[in-house]
Amino acid sequence: MFSEAFAKGFRYELANREFALRVVTRLADRVTGEEERSFWSTYSELERFNSIHYRAAAQLWGFDIQPGYLTKLKAWVVGTLLIILQGPMLKLVYDETVKYVDSLRNLRSMGPPDASLFLNYVVEQEELQVRMMQMAFTERFSEVSDIVDAFFLKYNGMLPRISGLQEFEI
């Protein structure tokens, strides 16, 4: 169905999404400041939305969706550091995310041809995260929810359109 390189890359992306979900949810629950809380809450909503779609694809393709111990530990550590050092840590996360988008574009090119809608989604959600962080750096927090809402509207009905996911129940 797909290459070992794709399988390895998708497993890594599944772990990355679980990591992000745990980190941003932790931040949304703990940061102070109304604008920062709004930013991290919106980010958490995006990762929850992602989780639904990624779990569906993982189940369809036979991937384990349970996060490993190291993913959980890494998320706790990074989430704690982001609470304490929000600005510098967000810059580090941003730099890594920008680089990671290219990895996802490569993953998309290796994926099953009938999964192009989902794999485009994978790349676009990461590009969205880059834009969200850029907005946070310039303190345009109120604009973040608008672009995330537009993303939700674009992909809200995606599950039934992903080849093979018609019978998948959330």
C-alpha positions in Angstrom: 0.0 0.0 0.0 2.8 2.4 0.8 6.6 2.4 1.2 8.6 1.8 4.3 9.9 5.4 4.0 6.3 6.7 4.0 5.4 4.5 7.0 8.4 5.7 9.0 7.6 9.3 8.2 3.9 9.0 9.0 4.7 7.3 12.3 6.9 10.2 13.2 4.2 12.7 12.2 1.6 10.8 14.3 4.0 11.1 17.3 4.6 14.8 16.5 0.8 15.5 16.4 0.4 13.7 19.8 3.3 15.7 21.2 1.8 19.0 19.9 -1.6 18.2 21.3 -0.2 17.5 24.7 2.0 20.6 24.8 -0.5 23.1 23.5 -3.3 21.8 25.7 -1.0 22.1 28.7 -0.1 25.6 27.8 -3.8 26.6 27.2 -4.6 25.5 30.7 -1.7 27.3 32.4 -0.6 30.5 30.7 -1.6 33.8 32.1 -2.7 36.8 30.0 -6.0 36.8 28.1 -4.4 37.1 24.6 -1.8 34.4 25.2 -4.5 32.1 26.6 -6.6 32.7 23.6 -3.7 31.9 21.3 -2.9 28.6 23.0 -6.6 27.6 23.3 -7.0 28.1 19.6 -3.8 26.1 19.0 -5.2 23.4 21.2 -8.5 23.3 19.2 -6.4 22.9 16.0 -4.5 20.0 17.5 -7.8 18.3 18.6 -9.2 18.8 15.1 -6.0 17.3 13.7 -6.2 14.4 16.1 -9.6 13.3 14.7 -8.3 13.2 11.2 -4.9 11.7 12.0 -6.5 8.9 14.1 -8.8 8.1 11.2 -6.0 7.8 8.7 -3.8 5.8 11.2 -6.6 3.4 11.8 -7.3 3.0 8.1 -3.7 2.3 7.4 -3.1 0.1 10.4 -0.8 2.4 12.4 -0.7 2.4 16.2 -2.0 5.7 17.5 -0.9 5.3 21.1 1.9 7.7 22.0 5.1 6.3 23.3 6.5 7.1 26.7 9.2 9.3 25.2 6.6 11.4 23.4 4.7 11.9 26.6 7.8 12.9 28.6 9.1 15.2 25.8 5.7 16.9 25.7 5.6 17.4 29.5 9.2 18.9 29.5 8.6 21.2 26.5 5.2 22.2 27.8 6.7 23.2 31.1 9.6 25.1 29.5 7.1 26.9 27.2 5.2 28.1 30.2 8.3 29.4 31.9 10.1 30.7 28.7 7.3 31.3 26.4 9.0 33.8 24.0 12.4 32.1 23.4 10.9 28.6 23.4 8.2 29.6 20.9 10.9 31.0 18.6 12.7 27.6 18.8 9.5 25.7 18.1 8.8 28.1 15.2 12.3 27.5 13.6 11.9 23.7 13.8 8.3 23.9 12.4 9.4 25.9 9.4 12.0 23.2 8.6 9.6 20.4 9.3 7.1 21.7 6.6 9.5 20.5 3.9 9.6 17.0 5.5 5.9 16.9 5.3 5.9 17.9 1.7 8.3 15.1 1.0 6.0 12.7 3.0 3.1 13.8 0.9 5.0 13.0 -2.3 5.7 9.4 -1.0 2.1 8.8 0.1 -0.6 6.7 -1.4 -2.1 8.4 -4.5 -5.6 7.9 -3.2 -4.7 9.8 0.0 -3.8 13.2 -1.6 -6.6 15.1 0.1 -5.5 13.9 3.6 -1.8 14.4 2.8 -2.5 18.0 1.5 -4.2 18.5 4.8 -1.1 17.3 6.7 1.0 19.9 4.9 -1.5 22.7 5.2 -2.1 22.2 8.9 1.7 22.6 9.5 1.8 25.7 7.3 -1.0 27.0 9.3 1.0 26.5 12.5 3.8 28.6 11.0 1.4 31.4 10.2 -0.1 31.2 13.7 3.3 31.6 15.4 4.2 34.5 13.1 1.1 36.2 14.2 2.0 35.5 17.9 5.4 37.0 17.4 3.8 40.3 16.2 1.1 40.1 18.9 -1.7 39.7 16.4 -3.4 37.1 18.7 -6.9 38.1 17.7 -6.3 37.2 14.0 -5.2 33.6 14.9 -8.7 32.3 15.6 -9.9 33.7 12.2 -7.4 31.7 10.2 -7.9 28.6 12.2 -11.7 28.9 11.8 -11.2 29.2 8.0 -9.1 26.1 8.1 -11.8 24.2 10.1 -14.4 25.3 7.5 -12.2 24.1 4.6 -11.6 20.7 6.1 -14.6 20.0 8.3 -16.2 17.6 5.9 -12.9 15.9 4.9 -13.4 12.5 6.6 -16.1 11.2 4.3 -14.0 12.3 1.3 -10.8 10.5 2.3 -10.7 7.3 0.2 -11.4 4.4 2.4 -12.7 6.4 5.4 -16.3 6.4 4.4 -17.1 3.8 7.1 -14.9 5.2 9.8 -16.7 6.4 12.8 -15.4 9.0 15.2 
